[in-house]
Amino acid sequence: MLNNLLSIKNLSREIIEHIIEQAFSFKEINTRAIKKVPTLRGKTVVTCFYEPSTRTRMSFEIAAKRLSADTVNLSKSGSSVEKGETLIDTVKNIEAMGLDLLIMRHPASGAPFLAAEVLECPVINAGDGINEHPTQALLDAMTIKEKKGSLDGLNVLIAGDILHSRVARSNIYLLSKFNVNINIYCPPMMCPRGLEQFKVSVVSDFYEAVKKADVVMMLRVQMERQRRSMFPSVREYARFFGFSYDMLNNMKRDAILMHPGPINRGVELAHFAAESGHSVILEQVENGVALRMAVLYLLTGSNG
């Protein structure tokens, strides 16, 4: 069914649903006293991260180990990349050592696609520049389905630094394949072009959008991807575009609040909002392990 997982954009609704259902079946393993099955015994999985990561990298490694795969981690720091080795040479040398699957995060958009072109083994995009983050969108969809029963018919609000967010792009690609009303709220200078082709509405009233939303997805301000500041100050951003206590009181009783992490507390998301009963942020992290177990299985351990 899957050869690589590079983009949500190219996945059908049926494949997305299949991955999520497979993830739900793996979630039970994470509740066992011995959290391990022999599904990928003898397989070697390499995580190749050129950017910092906590949740994505650790959940991929935990997912692989719970499926009994051997895992190897490669970081830019301390590797031959610092000596000038090219991406292609790096990944081809890794493959020559007998890996079965490569997971890559890279600051350059398209880097995992390039790796997939030169490798025989499957490649998973764990985030490439400002392009995509497929497994984050899949675990977000899994969490929404778990909490709301279905994605169809929902009002989803995505708010924050849309322009620099690969999470936003992958989620928009995914949600647009379902019967979802997608609203966007962000500073004008952080709103990318071409959103209209994905059934997305840009809203100007944050309070009203939160009031109508079944799902509110807040995004981190990605200062590291801005060549210059796109707003006067962090304080001003928090005032006009952050999720505040008033926002929390404005939510539907059964609405959920999401964030891919890491959180800039007090900037895009108030501290108490992250800890509120609406928050499913830690559930996203928990589901990330099961979702990534499913992806690893479908790419290396399944004939489906």
URTAPE-V354233 format. One record per backbone hydrogen bond with DSSP energy under -1.0 kcal/mol. CO is the residue of the C=O (numbers start at 0). NH is the residue of the N-H. If there is no record, write none. Layout:
CO&NH  CO&NH
This chain:
4&124  7&10  11&15  12&16  13&17  14&18  15&19  16&20  17&21  18&22  19&23  20&24  21&25  22&26  25&28  27&30  28&31  33&35  37&40  39&42  42&69  43&99  43&100  44&71  45&102  46&73  47&104  48&75  53&57  54&58  55&59  56&60  57&61  58&62  59&63  60&64  61&65  63&68  64&67  65&36  66&39  69&44  71&46  73&48  75&78  78&81  79&82  79&84  80&83  85&89  86&90  87&91  88&92  89&93  90&94  91&95  93&96  94&97  100&45  101&123  102&47  103&125  104&49  105&128  107&110  109&113  110&114  111&115  112&116  114&118  121&101  122&4  123&103  126&105  127&130  131&127  132&136  133&137  134&138  135&139  136&140  137&141  138&142  139&143  140&144  141&145  142&146  143&147  144&148  150&153  153&180  154&213  154&214  155&182  156&216  157&184  158&218  159&161  161&164  164&168  165&169  166&170  167&171  168&172  169&173  170&174  171&175  173&176  174&177  177&179  178&152  180&155  181&200  182&157  183&202  184&159  186&189  187&190  189&162  193&196  194&197  195&198  200&183  204&208  205&209  206&210  207&211  208&212  213&255  214&156  215&257  216&158  220&222  221&224  222&225  232&236  233&237  234&238  235&239  236&240  242&269  243&247  244&248  247&250  251&254  255&215  256&279  257&217  262&264  263&266  263&268  267&242  268&265  269&273  272&275  277&256  279&283  280&284  281&285  282&286  283&287  285&289  286&290  287&291  288&292  289&293  290&294  291&295  292&296  293&297  294&298  295&299  296&300
